[in-house]
């Protein structure tokens, strides 16, 4: 009977110890969650403040101009084109800015075109390197 009582007492002590560890882990995770939520709120506030400082035409254009592709971590240009609601003819002060922006836009499109297909080339190169390393390792095992 003492043996059962002792083993049950030890089991209870182990369970209480485990409960204490789990409660501490839960408290730590709740604190981390609260910290992350606060960071998210702060980031959203900063984003909103920065968005207020952007010209309304740029806000409309930048809202979905580029999407980040998480699988390749590359930026893919969207098909959306920029349409200026006020023509430079109506407001001559806009003409140099529009010309400069068009020049920059064309330059960015040309730069993006140059990198088109580089993801596939990098994957093929990585695969070839993996095969070569694997072959070298197998040769080392055979001679070793």
N, CA, C and O atoms as a MOPAC input file, in Angstrom:
PM7 MOZYME 1SCF
protein

 N      0.81100 1    -1.18300 1     0.00000 1
 C      0.00000 1     0.00000 1     0.00000 1
 C      0.87000 1     1.26900 1     0.00000 1
 O      0.58400 1     2.23700 1    -0.70500 1
 N      1.96300 1     1.23600 1     0.82800 1
 C      2.88700 1     2.36500 1     0.83700 1
 C      3.51200 1     2.56500 1    -0.53400 1
 O      3.73300 1     3.69800 1    -0.95900 1
 N      3.79400 1     1.48100 1    -1.21900 1
 C      4.40200 1     1.55100 1    -2.54600 1
 C      3.46700 1     2.28700 1    -3.52200 1
 O      3.92200 1     3.14800 1    -4.27500 1
 N      2.18100 1     1.96100 1    -3.51600 1
 C      1.21700 1     2.63000 1    -4.38700 1
 C      1.07300 1     4.10200 1    -4.00900 1
 O      0.98900 1     4.96900 1    -4.87800 1
 N      1.04600 1     4.37200 1    -2.71600 1
 C      0.92600 1     5.74400 1    -2.25700 1
 C      2.13400 1     6.57100 1    -2.69800 1
 O      1.97700 1     7.70000 1    -3.16300 1
 N      3.32200 1     6.01900 1    -2.55700 1
 C      4.55400 1     6.71000 1    -2.94200 1
 C      4.58900 1     6.95900 1    -4.44500 1
 O      4.91600 1     8.06400 1    -4.87800 1
 N      4.25500 1     5.94400 1    -5.24900 1
 C      4.28300 1     6.12300 1    -6.70300 1
 C      3.22000 1     7.13200 1    -7.14300 1
 O      3.45700 1     7.92700 1    -8.05300 1
 N      2.05900 1     7.10100 1    -6.50600 1
 C      1.02700 1     8.09000 1    -6.83900 1
 C      1.45900 1     9.49100 1    -6.43800 1
 O      1.20000 1    10.45300 1    -7.16100 1
 N      2.11100 1     9.61300 1    -5.29700 1
 C      2.60400 1    10.91300 1    -4.84300 1
 C      3.63300 1    11.45600 1    -5.82900 1
 O      3.60700 1    12.63700 1    -6.17400 1
 N      4.54600 1    10.57900 1    -6.28500 1
 C      5.55100 1    10.99500 1    -7.27800 1
 C      4.88100 1    11.37300 1    -8.59500 1
 O      5.28300 1    12.34900 1    -9.22800 1
 N      3.87800 1    10.62400 1    -9.01500 1
 C      3.17000 1    10.92300 1   -10.25800 1
 C      2.48100 1    12.27800 1   -10.16000 1
 O      2.50500 1    13.06200 1   -11.10800 1
 N      1.87100 1    12.55000 1    -9.01700 1
 C      1.20400 1    13.83800 1    -8.81300 1
 C      2.22500 1    14.96400 1    -8.85100 1
 O      1.97900 1    16.00700 1    -9.45600 1
 N      3.36700 1    14.75900 1    -8.21100 1
 C      4.41400 1    15.78200 1    -8.20400 1
 C      4.92800 1    16.03100 1    -9.62700 1
 O      5.14400 1    17.17800 1   -10.02000 1
 N      5.12100 1    14.95600 1   -10.39400 1
 C      5.57500 1    15.11000 1   -11.78500 1
 C      4.53800 1    15.85300 1   -12.61900 1
 O      4.88100 1    16.72600 1   -13.41600 1
 N      3.26900 1    15.50000 1   -12.43100 1
 C      2.21000 1    16.17600 1   -13.17900 1
 C      2.11300 1    17.64900 1   -12.80500 1
 O      1.92600 1    18.49500 1   -13.68000 1
 N      2.23700 1    17.97000 1   -11.51900 1
 C      2.20400 1    19.36800 1   -11.08900 1
 C      3.39100 1    20.13500 1   -11.65200 1
 O      3.25900 1    21.29600 1   -12.04000 1
 N      4.54500 1    19.48800 1   -11.69600 1
 C      5.72800 1    20.11200 1   -12.28200 1
 C      5.50300 1    20.38600 1   -13.76800 1
 O      5.82800 1    21.46500 1   -14.26400 1
 N      4.95000 1    19.41200 1   -14.46700 1
 C      4.66700 1    19.56100 1   -15.90000 1
 C      3.63700 1    20.65700 1   -16.13600 1
 O      3.76700 1    21.44500 1   -17.07300 1
 N      2.61200 1    20.70900 1   -15.28700 1
 C      1.59400 1    21.76400 1   -15.39700 1
 C      2.24300 1    23.13200 1   -15.21200 1
 O      1.91500 1    24.08000 1   -15.92600 1
 N      3.15900 1    23.23400 1   -14.25900 1
 C      3.86000 1    24.49900 1   -14.02900 1
 C      4.66500 1    24.91500 1   -15.24300 1
 O      4.65100 1    26.08300 1   -15.63200 1
 N      5.37200 1    23.95900 1   -15.84700 1
 C      6.15000 1    24.27600 1   -17.05000 1
 C      5.23600 1    24.70900 1   -18.19400 1
 O      5.54000 1    25.67000 1   -18.90100 1
 N      4.12900 1    24.01200 1   -18.37600 1
 C      3.19500 1    24.35500 1   -19.44700 1
 C      2.56900 1    25.72600 1   -19.21800 1
 O      2.38700 1    26.49100 1   -20.16600 1
 N      2.23600 1    26.04400 1   -17.96300 1
 C      1.66600 1    27.35600 1   -17.65600 1
 C      2.67700 1    28.46100 1   -17.92300 1
 O      2.32200 1    29.53000 1   -18.42100 1
 N      3.94300 1    28.20000 1   -17.58800 1
 C      4.99500 1    29.18600 1   -17.86200 1
 C      5.16900 1    29.36200 1   -19.36100 1
 O      5.30000 1    30.48400 1   -19.84900 1
 N      5.17000 1    28.24400 1   -20.09700 1
 C      5.29800 1    28.32200 1   -21.55600 1
 C      4.11300 1    29.07600 1   -22.15500 1
 O      4.28600 1    29.87800 1   -23.07200 1
 N      2.92200 1    28.82500 1   -21.64400 1
 C      1.73200 1    29.52400 1   -22.12300 1
 C      1.84600 1    31.01700 1   -21.85800 1
 O      1.52900 1    31.83000 1   -22.72700 1
 N      2.29400 1    31.38000 1   -20.66800 1
 C      2.45600 1    32.79400 1   -20.32700 1
 C      3.48700 1    33.45100 1   -21.25100 1
 O      3.28500 1    34.57500 1   -21.71000 1
 N      4.59100 1    32.74600 1   -21.52100 1
 C      5.60900 1    33.27700 1   -22.42600 1
 C      5.04700 1    33.46400 1   -23.83600 1
 O      5.31100 1    34.47700 1   -24.48400 1
 N      4.28000 1    32.49200 1   -24.30300 1
 C      3.70100 1    32.58200 1   -25.64200 1
 C      2.65600 1    33.68900 1   -25.71300 1
 O      2.55300 1    34.37700 1   -26.72900 1
 N      1.88500 1    33.86800 1   -24.65300 1
 C      0.91200 1    34.96500 1   -24.63500 1
 C      1.62000 1    36.31200 1   -24.66200 1
 O      1.16200 1    37.23600 1   -25.33300 1
 N      2.73100 1    36.43400 1   -23.94000 1
 C      3.49700 1    37.67800 1   -23.95000 1
 C      4.07200 1    37.93000 1   -25.34300 1
 O      4.05900 1    39.06100 1   -25.82900 1
 N      4.57300 1    36.87900 1   -25.98000 1
 C      5.11800 1    37.00100 1   -27.33600 1
 C      4.01300 1    37.39500 1   -28.31400 1
 O      4.22700 1    38.23400 1   -29.18900 1
 N      2.84000 1    36.79600 1   -28.16800 1
 C      1.70500 1    37.13900 1   -29.02100 1
 C      1.32300 1    38.60000 1   -28.84400 1
 O      1.06800 1    39.29800 1   -29.82500 1
 N      1.28100 1    39.06300 1   -27.61500 1
 C      0.94600 1    40.45800 1   -27.34900 1
 C      1.98700 1    41.38700 1   -27.97100 1
 O      1.64100 1    42.41900 1   -28.54700 1
 N      3.26400 1    41.01400 1   -27.85200 1
 C      4.33200 1    41.81800 1   -28.44200 1
 C      4.18600 1    41.87400 1   -29.96400 1
 O      4.33300 1    42.93900 1   -30.56400 1
 N      3.89800 1    40.72600 1   -30.58700 1
 C      3.72600 1    40.69400 1   -32.03200 1
 C      2.51400 1    41.50400 1   -32.48500 1
 O      2.55700 1    42.18700 1   -33.50800 1
 N      1.42900 1    41.41900 1   -31.70700 1
 C      0.24200 1    42.20200 1   -32.05900 1
 C      0.51500 1    43.69200 1   -31.94300 1
 O      0.05800 1    44.47300 1   -32.77700 1
 N      1.25600 1    44.09400 1   -30.91700 1
 C      1.62000 1    45.50800 1   -30.77000 1
 C      2.50600 1    45.95400 1   -31.92700 1
 O      2.32400 1    47.04800 1   -32.46200 1
 N      3.46600 1    45.11200 1   -32.31800 1
 C      4.32100 1    45.44100 1   -33.45400 1
 C      3.50200 1    45.58000 1   -34.73500 1
 O      3.75300 1    46.47100 1   -35.54600 1
 N      2.52000 1    44.69000 1   -34.91300 1
 C      1.67400 1    44.74400 1   -36.08900 1
 C      0.88100 1    46.05200 1   -36.11100 1
 O      0.77100 1    46.69700 1   -37.15400 1
 N      0.32700 1    46.44400 1   -34.95400 1
 C     -0.42600 1    47.68900 1   -34.88200 1
 C      0.47300 1    48.88100 1   -35.18100 1
 O      0.08300 1    49.78800 1   -35.91600 1
 N      1.68600 1    48.88000 1   -34.60900 1
 C      2.62100 1    49.97400 1   -34.85300 1
 C      3.01200 1    50.04700 1   -36.32500 1
 O      3.10400 1    51.13400 1   -36.89600 1
 N      3.24100 1    48.89700 1   -36.93100 1
 C      3.60300 1    48.86400 1   -38.34300 1
 C      2.46300 1    49.39200 1   -39.19900 1
 O      2.69600 1    50.12400 1   -40.16100 1
 N      1.24200 1    49.02800 1   -38.85900 1
 C      0.07400 1    49.51200 1   -39.59800 1
 C     -0.06300 1    51.01800 1   -39.45100 1
 O     -0.38400 1    51.70500 1   -40.42100 1
 N      0.17500 1    51.54200 1   -38.25500 1
 C      0.11300 1    52.99200 1   -38.05900 1
 C      1.17100 1    53.70900 1   -38.88400 1
 O      0.89800 1    54.74300 1   -39.49400 1
 N      2.37500 1    53.15900 1   -38.90100 1
 C      3.45800 1    53.76100 1   -39.68600 1
 C      3.10900 1    53.73000 1   -41.16900 1
 O      3.32800 1    54.70600 1   -41.88800 1
 N      2.55800 1    52.58900 1   -41.62700 1
 C      2.18600 1    52.46400 1   -43.03700 1
 C      1.12400 1    53.49600 1   -43.40200 1
 O      1.19400 1    54.11500 1   -44.46300 1
 N      0.14300 1    53.68000 1   -42.52500 1
 C     -0.91000 1    54.66300 1   -42.79200 1
 C     -0.33700 1    56.08300 1   -42.84700 1
 O     -0.71100 1    56.87200 1   -43.71500 1
 N      0.56700 1    56.40400 1   -41.91900 1
 C      1.17400 1    57.73500 1   -41.92100 1
 C      1.96900 1    57.96100 1   -43.19800 1
 O      1.91700 1    59.04300 1   -43.78300 1
 N      2.70700 1    56.93700 1   -43.63100 1
 C      3.48800 1    57.06200 1   -44.85900 1
 C      2.57600 1    57.16500 1   -46.07300 1
 O      2.88300 1    57.88900 1   -47.02000 1
 N      1.45100 1    56.44400 1   -46.05300 1
 C      0.51900 1    56.49100 1   -47.17800 1
 C     -0.08800 1    57.87800 1   -47.32500 1
 O     -0.39900 1    58.30300 1   -48.43800 1
 N     -0.26000 1    58.58400 1   -46.21800 1
 C     -0.81900 1    59.93600 1   -46.27700 1
 C      0.13800 1    60.90200 1   -46.97600 1
 O     -0.29700 1    61.90100 1   -47.54800 1
 N      1.42700 1    60.60900 1   -46.93200 1
 C      2.42900 1    61.49000 1   -47.51800 1
 C      2.64500 1    61.24500 1   -49.00700 1
 O      3.37700 1    61.99400 1   -49.65400 1
 N      2.01800 1    60.20700 1   -49.55900 1
 C      2.18900 1    59.88700 1   -50.96600 1
 C      1.10500 1    60.60700 1   -51.77000 1
 O     -0.04600 1    60.69400 1   -51.34200 1
 N      1.48300 1    61.10900 1   -52.91200 1
 C      0.52900 1    61.78500 1   -53.79000 1
 C     -0.60100 1    60.83700 1   -54.16400 1
 O     -0.37900 1    59.63900 1   -54.34300 1
 N     -1.82500 1    61.37700 1   -54.28400 1
 C     -2.98700 1    60.51800 1   -54.51400 1
 C     -2.87700 1    59.70800 1   -55.80300 1
 O     -3.38600 1    58.58800 1   -55.86000 1
 N     -2.23100 1    60.23600 1   -56.83300 1
 C     -2.05800 1    59.47100 1   -58.07100 1
 C     -1.10000 1    58.30200 1   -57.85200 1
 O     -1.30900 1    57.20800 1   -58.37700 1
 N     -0.05900 1    58.54500 1   -57.08100 1
 C      0.89400 1    57.47700 1   -56.78500 1
 C      0.24500 1    56.40800 1   -55.90800 1
 O      0.51500 1    55.22000 1   -56.08400 1
 N     -0.60400 1    56.81400 1   -54.96900 1
 C     -1.29000 1    55.84000 1   -54.11600 1
 C     -2.14200 1    54.90400 1   -54.96000 1
 O     -2.13900 1    53.69100 1   -54.74900 1
 N     -2.86700 1    55.46800 1   -55.91000 1
 C     -3.71800 1    54.64900 1   -56.76500 1
 C     -2.88200 1    53.68000 1   -57.59800 1
 O     -3.23500 1    52.50900 1   -57.74400 1
 N     -1.78100 1    54.17600 1   -58.13800 1
 C     -0.93600 1    53.34200 1   -58.98700 1
 C     -0.17800 1    52.29000 1   -58.19100 1
 O     -0.05600 1    51.14800 1   -58.63400 1
 N      0.33300 1    52.65900 1   -57.02100 1
 C      1.15100 1    51.74800 1   -56.22300 1
 C      0.33700 1    50.74800 1   -55.42200 1
 O      0.90200 1    49.81400 1   -54.85300 1
 N     -0.98000 1    50.92300 1   -55.36500 1
 C     -1.79200 1    50.04300 1   -54.53000 1
 C     -1.63100 1    48.58300 1   -54.91700 1
 O     -1.62900 1    47.71200 1   -54.04700 1
 N     -1.49600 1    48.30000 1   -56.20900 1
 C     -1.28600 1    46.90400 1   -56.60600 1
 C     -0.37900 1    46.79700 1   -57.82800 1
 O     -0.58100 1    45.92600 1   -58.67400 1
 N      0.61900 1    47.67500 1   -57.92500 1
 C      1.52400 1    47.62400 1   -59.05600 1
 C      2.39900 1    46.38600 1   -59.01400 1
 O      2.63600 1    45.74900 1   -60.04000 1
 N      2.88000 1    46.04600 1   -57.82500 1
 C      3.74900 1    44.87900 1   -57.71200 1
 C      3.22700 1    43.96500 1   -56.62500 1
 O      2.68800 1    44.42000 1   -55.61600 1
 N      3.39300 1    42.67300 1   -56.84100 1
 C      3.04300 1    41.69200 1   -55.82400 1
 C      4.29900 1    40.89200 1   -55.52400 1
 O      5.03800 1    40.51500 1   -56.43300 1
 N      4.53600 1    40.63700 1   -54.24500 1
 C      5.67800 1    39.83400 1   -53.84700 1
 C      5.28000 1    38.37600 1   -53.90900 1
 O      4.29300 1    37.96300 1   -53.30000 1
 N      6.05300 1    37.59800 1   -54.64600 1
 C      5.78700 1    36.17100 1   -54.78000 1
 C      6.60600 1    35.45500 1   -53.71300 1
 O      7.82900 1    35.38000 1   -53.83900 1
 N      5.96000 1    34.91200 1   -52.64200 1
 C      6.71700 1    34.34800 1   -51.52700 1
 C      7.48700 1    33.09100 1   -51.88800 1
 O      8.43300 1    32.74000 1   -51.18200 1
 N      7.12100 1    32.40000 1   -52.95900 1
 C      7.83700 1    31.16300 1   -53.28900 1
 C      9.16400 1    31.46000 1   -53.96500 1
 O     10.11900 1    30.70200 1   -53.79800 1
 N      9.24500 1    32.54300 1   -54.72200 1
 C     10.48800 1    32.85300 1   -55.40500 1
 C     11.17300 1    34.08300 1   -54.82700 1
 O     12.28900 1    34.41600 1   -55.22400 1
 N     10.51700 1    34.75700 1   -53.89800 1
 C     10.98900 1    36.00500 1   -53.30200 1
 C     11.43900 1    36.99000 1   -54.37200 1
 O     12.47700 1    37.63800 1   -54.23600 1
 N     10.65400 1    37.09500 1   -55.43100 1
 C     10.94200 1    38.07400 1   -56.45900 1
 C      9.70600 1    38.93200 1   -56.65800 1
 O      8.59200 1    38.52500 1   -56.32800 1
 N      9.91200 1    40.10500 1   -57.19100 1
 C      8.80300 1    41.02000 1   -57.40000 1
 C      8.32700 1    40.87300 1   -58.83800 1
 O      9.10900 1    40.99300 1   -59.78200 1
 N      7.04300 1    40.61200 1   -58.98700 1
 C      6.44600 1    40.43300 1   -60.30300 1
 C      5.64400 1    41.68300 1   -60.65600 1
 O      4.76000 1    42.07400 1   -59.89300 1
 N      5.93300 1    42.32300 1   -61.80100 1
 C      5.15200 1    43.50400 1   -62.17000 1
 C      3.73800 1    43.10900 1   -62.53900 1
 O      3.50800 1    42.05200 1   -63.12500 1
 N      2.79800 1    43.96100 1   -62.19400 1
 C      1.40900 1    43.68000 1   -62.53800 1
 C      1.13700 1    44.19800 1   -63.94400 1
 O      1.98000 1    44.85900 1   -64.55100 1
 N     -0.02900 1    43.89400 1   -64.44100 1
 C     -0.41800 1    44.33700 1   -65.77400 1
 C     -1.09800 1    45.70400 1   -65.74100 1
 O     -1.46500 1    46.23400 1   -66.79000 1
 N     -1.26800 1    46.27500 1   -64.56200 1
 C     -1.94000 1    47.55600 1   -64.44000 1
 C     -1.07200 1    48.65300 1   -65.04600 1
 O      0.14000 1    48.67900 1   -64.82900 1
 N     -1.67700 1    49.54000 1   -65.79000 1
 C     -0.94600 1    50.65100 1   -66.37500 1
 C     -1.40100 1    51.93600 1   -65.71700 1
 O     -2.51800 1    52.03000 1   -65.20800 1
 N     -0.54600 1    52.89700 1   -65.73600 1
 C     -0.82800 1    54.17800 1   -65.09900 1
 C     -1.56300 1    55.08200 1   -66.07100 1
 O     -1.11900 1    55.28700 1   -67.20100 1
 N     -2.68100 1    55.61700 1   -65.63000 1
 C     -3.45400 1    56.54700 1   -66.45300 1
 C     -3.51300 1    57.86600 1   -65.70700 1
 O     -4.02500 1    57.94100 1   -64.59000 1
 N     -2.99500 1    58.88200 1   -66.32200 1
 C     -2.97200 1    60.20000 1   -65.71300 1
 C     -4.32500 1    60.87100 1   -65.93300 1
 O     -4.77700 1    61.01500 1   -67.06900 1
 N     -4.96500 1    61.27800 1   -64.84600 1
 C     -6.30500 1    61.85600 1   -64.96300 1
 C     -6.25900 1    63.31800 1   -65.40300 1
 O     -7.22400 1    63.82400 1   -65.97600 1
 N     -5.15000 1    63.99200 1   -65.14000 1
 C     -4.98300 1    65.36800 1   -65.59400 1
 C     -3.91400 1    65.37100 1   -66.66400 1
 O     -2.77400 1    64.98300 1   -66.41000 1
 N     -4.27100 1    65.80600 1   -67.85400 1
 C     -3.29900 1    65.76000 1   -68.94900 1
 C     -2.27000 1    66.87200 1   -68.78500 1
 O     -2.58000 1    67.94400 1   -68.26600 1
 N     -1.04400 1    66.60800 1   -69.23300 1
 C     -0.00500 1    67.63800 1   -69.14500 1
 C     -0.35100 1    68.88000 1   -69.96100 1
 O      0.12900 1    69.97500 1   -69.67000 1
 N     -1.19300 1    68.70000 1   -70.99200 1
 C     -1.57600 1    69.85500 1   -71.79200 1
 C     -2.41000 1    70.84200 1   -70.96200 1
 O     -2.28500 1    72.05600 1   -71.12400 1
 N     -3.25400 1    70.31400 1   -70.07800 1
 C     -4.08500 1    71.17300 1   -69.24000 1
 C     -3.26700 1    71.83200 1   -68.13200 1
 O     -3.57300 1    72.94500 1   -67.70400 1
 N     -2.24200 1    71.15000 1   -67.67800 1
 C     -1.38900 1    71.69200 1   -66.62500 1
 C      0.05900 1    71.57400 1   -67.08300 1
 O      0.68800 1    70.54200 1   -66.85300 1
 N      0.60100 1    72.60300 1   -67.72200 1
 C      1.95100 1    72.54000 1   -68.28600 1
 C      3.03800 1    72.24800 1   -67.25100 1
 O      4.11000 1    71.76100 1   -67.60900 1
 N      2.78000 1    72.53400 1   -65.98400 1
 C      3.80000 1    72.26900 1   -64.96400 1
 C      3.99400 1    70.76900 1   -64.74400 1
 O      5.01300 1    70.34500 1   -64.20000 1
 N      3.00600 1    69.96300 1   -65.17200 1
 C      3.11700 1    68.51400 1   -65.01700 1
 C      3.95400 1    67.86100 1   -66.11500 1
 O      4.48100 1    66.76700 1   -65.91500 1
 N      4.08200 1    68.50200 1   -67.25100 1
 C      4.74900 1    67.89300 1   -68.40800 1
 C      6.15600 1    67.37800 1   -68.09100 1
 O      6.44500 1    66.22600 1   -68.41500 1
 N      7.04300 1    68.16000 1   -67.48000 1
 C      8.38300 1    67.62000 1   -67.20400 1
 C      8.35900 1    66.45200 1   -66.21700 1
 O      9.13000 1    65.50100 1   -66.34200 1
 N      7.46500 1    66.54100 1   -65.24100 1
 C      7.37200 1    65.47200 1   -64.24600 1
 C      6.85900 1    64.19800 1   -64.89600 1
 O      7.38100 1    63.11300 1   -64.64300 1
 N      5.83800 1    64.32900 1   -65.73300 1
 C      5.27400 1    63.15800 1   -66.41300 1
 C      6.31000 1    62.54900 1   -67.34700 1
 O      6.43800 1    61.32600 1   -67.41200 1
 N      7.04100 1    63.37200 1   -68.06400 1
 C      8.09200 1    62.86800 1   -68.95200 1
 C      9.14900 1    62.11800 1   -68.16200 1
 O      9.57300 1    61.03200 1   -68.55800 1
 N      9.57100 1    62.68900 1   -67.05500 1
 C     10.57600 1    62.04300 1   -66.22000 1
 C     10.04700 1    60.73800 1   -65.63400 1
 O     10.76100 1    59.73600 1   -65.61000 1
 N      8.79900 1    60.74200 1   -65.16100 1
 C      8.21300 1    59.52100 1   -64.60600 1
 C      8.07800 1    58.43700 1   -65.66900 1
 O      8.34000 1    57.26500 1   -65.39800 1
 N      7.67100 1    58.82100 1   -66.87200 1
 C      7.58800 1    57.84300 1   -67.96200 1
 C      8.95000 1    57.26600 1   -68.28700 1
 O      9.07800 1    56.06900 1   -68.54700 1
 N      9.96000 1    58.10900 1   -68.27200 1
 C     11.31700 1    57.63800 1   -68.52900 1
 C     11.75800 1    56.64100 1   -67.45400 1
 O     12.32900 1    55.59700 1   -67.76800 1
 N     11.49300 1    56.96600 1   -66.20000 1
 C     11.83900 1    56.05500 1   -65.10400 1
 C     11.05800 1    54.75400 1   -65.20500 1
 O     11.60200 1    53.67400 1   -64.97700 1
 N      9.77900 1    54.86300 1   -65.54600 1
 C      8.94300 1    53.67300 1   -65.68000 1
 C      9.45700 1    52.76700 1   -66.79000 1
 O      9.54500 1    51.55300 1   -66.61100 1
 N      9.79300 1    53.34800 1   -67.92600 1
 C     10.35200 1    52.54800 1   -69.02300 1
 C     11.67000 1    51.90900 1   -68.62100 1
 O     11.93600 1    50.75600 1   -68.96000 1
 N     12.48800 1    52.65200 1   -67.90300 1
 C     13.76500 1    52.11100 1   -67.43900 1
 C     13.54900 1    50.92800 1   -66.50200 1
 O     14.25400 1    49.92400 1   -66.60000 1
 N     12.57700 1    51.03800 1   -65.59200 1
 C     12.29400 1    49.93900 1   -64.66000 1
 C     11.75600 1    48.71900 1   -65.39900 1
 O     12.11400 1    47.58700 1   -65.07400 1
 N     10.89600 1    48.94600 1   -66.39500 1
 C     10.37300 1    47.82400 1   -67.17300 1
 C     11.50000 1    47.12200 1   -67.93700 1
 O     11.54600 1    45.89400 1   -67.99900 1
 N     12.40500 1    47.91300 1   -68.51500 1
 C     13.52700 1    47.31500 1   -69.24000 1
 C     14.44800 1    46.54200 1   -68.30200 1
 O     14.94500 1    45.47300 1   -68.65800 1
 N     14.67600 1    47.07500 1   -67.11000 1
 C     15.50500 1    46.36700 1   -66.13400 1
 C     14.84000 1    45.06800 1   -65.70200 1
 O     15.51600 1    44.05400 1   -65.52600 1
 N     13.52300 1    45.09100 1   -65.53100 1
 C     12.79900 1    43.88300 1   -65.13200 1
 C     12.83400 1    42.84400 1   -66.24400 1
 O     12.93500 1    41.64800 1   -65.97100 1
 N     12.75100 1    43.28500 1   -67.49100 1
 C     12.79700 1    42.35100 1   -68.62800 1
 C     14.13700 1    41.62100 1   -68.68500 1
 O     14.18900 1    40.45100 1   -69.06600 1
 N     15.21000 1    42.29500 1   -68.31300 1
 C     16.54500 1    41.68200 1   -68.36100 1
 C     16.67600 1    40.53100 1   -67.38600 1
 O     17.45600 1    39.60800 1   -67.62300 1
 N     15.93200 1    40.56500 1   -66.29900 1
 C     16.03800 1    39.50800 1   -65.29300 1
 C     15.00500 1    38.41000 1   -65.50200 1
 O     14.98100 1    37.43700 1   -64.75000 1
 N     14.15000 1    38.55200 1   -66.51600 1
 C     13.12100 1    37.55000 1   -66.78300 1
 C     13.79200 1    36.21600 1   -67.11400 1
 O     14.67500 1    36.15800 1   -67.96900 1
 N     13.37900 1    35.16800 1   -66.45000 1
 C     13.91600 1    33.84200 1   -66.70400 1
 C     15.11700 1    33.48000 1   -65.85300 1
 O     15.61400 1    32.35700 1   -65.92800 1
 N     15.59000 1    34.41400 1   -65.04700 1
 C     16.76900 1    34.11800 1   -64.23200 1
 C     16.45500 1    33.09500 1   -63.14700 1
 O     17.33800 1    32.34200 1   -62.73400 1
 N     15.20000 1    33.05800 1   -62.67800 1
 C     14.80900 1    32.07200 1   -61.67000 1
 C     15.00600 1    30.65100 1   -62.18900 1
 O     15.53300 1    29.79100 1   -61.48500 1
 N     14.57500 1    30.41500 1   -63.43000 1
 C     14.74600 1    29.07700 1   -64.00800 1
 C     16.20700 1    28.72400 1   -64.17500 1
 O     16.60800 1    27.59200 1   -63.90700 1
 N     17.01000 1    29.68300 1   -64.61500 1
 C     18.44200 1    29.42100 1   -64.77800 1
 C     19.09000 1    29.10800 1   -63.43600 1
 O     19.93500 1    28.21800 1   -63.34900 1
 N     18.70500 1    29.82700 1   -62.39800 1
 C     19.26500 1    29.56500 1   -61.07300 1
 C     18.85900 1    28.18800 1   -60.56500 1
 O     19.67400 1    27.47700 1   -59.97700 1
 N     17.59300 1    27.80300 1   -60.79000 1
 C     17.14800 1    26.47200 1   -60.36500 1
 C     17.90000 1    25.37300 1   -61.09900 1
 O     18.29600 1    24.38100 1   -60.48700 1
 N     18.10200 1    25.53500 1   -62.41500 1
 C     18.83800 1    24.53600 1   -63.19900 1
 C     20.28800 1    24.43400 1   -62.72800 1
 O     20.84200 1    23.34000 1   -62.62300 1
 N     20.88700 1    25.57600 1   -62.44800 1
 C     22.26600 1    25.57800 1   -61.96400 1
 C     22.36000 1    24.90500 1   -60.60300 1
 O     23.28300 1    24.12800 1   -60.35400 1
 N     21.41300 1    25.19800 1   -59.72400 1
 C     21.39700 1    24.57500 1   -58.39900 1
 C     21.22800 1    23.06600 1   -58.52100 1
 O     21.89200 1    22.30900 1   -57.81200 1
 N     20.34800 1    22.62300 1   -59.41200 1
 C     20.14300 1    21.19000 1   -59.60800 1
 C     21.41700 1    20.52900 1   -60.12500 1
 O     21.77800 1    19.44200 1   -59.67600 1
 N     22.09600 1    21.17900 1   -61.06500 1
 C     23.34200 1    20.62100 1   -61.59400 1
 C     24.40900 1    20.53500 1   -60.50700 1
 O     25.15000 1    19.55500 1   -60.42800 1
 N     24.47900 1    21.56800 1   -59.67200 1
 C     25.45900 1    21.55800 1   -58.57500 1
 C     25.13400 1    20.46000 1   -57.57000 1
 O     26.03800 1    19.79200 1   -57.06700 1
 N     23.84600 1    20.26900 1   -57.27300 1
 C     23.44400 1    19.21200 1   -56.35200 1
 C     23.82600 1    17.84000 1   -56.89000 1
 O     24.29700 1    16.98300 1   -56.14300 1
 N     23.62300 1    17.63700 1   -58.18400 1
 C     23.98500 1    16.35700 1   -58.80300 1
 C     25.48500 1    16.14900 1   -58.72300 1
 O     25.94200 1    15.05700 1   -58.38500 1
 N     26.25800 1    17.18200 1   -59.02900 1
 C     27.71500 1    17.08000 1   -58.98600 1
 C     28.20300 1    16.77400 1   -57.57700 1
 O     29.06500 1    15.91400 1   -57.39600 1
 N     27.67000 1    17.46200 1   -56.58300 1
 C     28.07200 1    17.22100 1   -55.19000 1
 C     27.69900 1    15.80400 1   -54.77900 1
 O     28.48200 1    15.11600 1   -54.12300 1
 N     26.51000 1    15.37000 1   -55.16100 1
 C     26.06300 1    14.02400 1   -54.84100 1
 C     26.98800 1    12.98100 1   -55.47600 1
 O     27.35900 1    12.00300 1   -54.82700 1
 N     27.35700 1    13.18800 1   -56.73000 1
 C     28.26300 1    12.26300 1   -57.40000 1
 C     29.62000 1    12.22600 1   -56.71600 1
 O     30.19500 1    11.15300 1   -56.53800 1
 N     30.13500 1    13.38400 1   -56.33200 1
 C     31.42400 1    13.45600 1   -55.65300 1
 C     31.37900 1    12.73600 1   -54.30900 1
 O     32.33400 1    12.06500 1   -53.91600 1
 N     30.25800 1    12.88700 1   -53.61600 1
 C     30.12000 1    12.23200 1   -52.31400 1
 C     30.05000 1    10.72200 1   -52.49700 1
 O     30.63900 1     9.97100 1   -51.72000 1
 N     29.33100 1    10.27900 1   -53.52100 1
 C     29.22500 1     8.84200 1   -53.78600 1
 C     30.58900 1     8.26400 1   -54.17400 1
 O     30.92200 1     7.14400 1   -53.78900 1
 N     31.38000 1     9.03200 1   -54.93900 1
 C     32.70600 1     8.56600 1   -55.33900 1
 C     33.59100 1     8.46200 1   -54.10000 1
 O     34.40100 1     7.54200 1   -53.99600 1
 N     33.44700 1     9.38100 1   -53.17400 1
 C     34.22900 1     9.33900 1   -51.94600 1
 C     33.87600 1     8.14900 1   -51.09500 1
 O     34.75300 1     7.57700 1   -50.44600 1
 N     32.60800 1     7.75400 1   -51.07700 1
 C     32.17700 1     6.58700 1   -50.29500 1
 C     32.70700 1     5.30400 1   -50.92200 1
 O     33.08700 1     4.36800 1   -50.21900 1
 N     32.72700 1     5.27000 1   -52.25400 1
 C     33.19000 1     4.06600 1   -52.93900 1
 C     34.68100 1     3.84300 1   -52.73400 1
 O     35.12500 1     2.70200 1   -52.60000 1
 N     35.46600 1     4.93200 1   -52.70800 1
 C     36.90700 1     4.78600 1   -52.53700 1
 C     37.29700 1     4.68800 1   -51.07000 1
 O     38.37200 1     4.18500 1   -50.74500 1
 N     36.42800 1     5.16600 1   -50.17900 1
 C     36.72700 1     5.21200 1   -48.75200 1
 C     36.48400 1     3.93100 1   -48.11200 1
 O     36.68600 1     3.79500 1   -46.90600 1

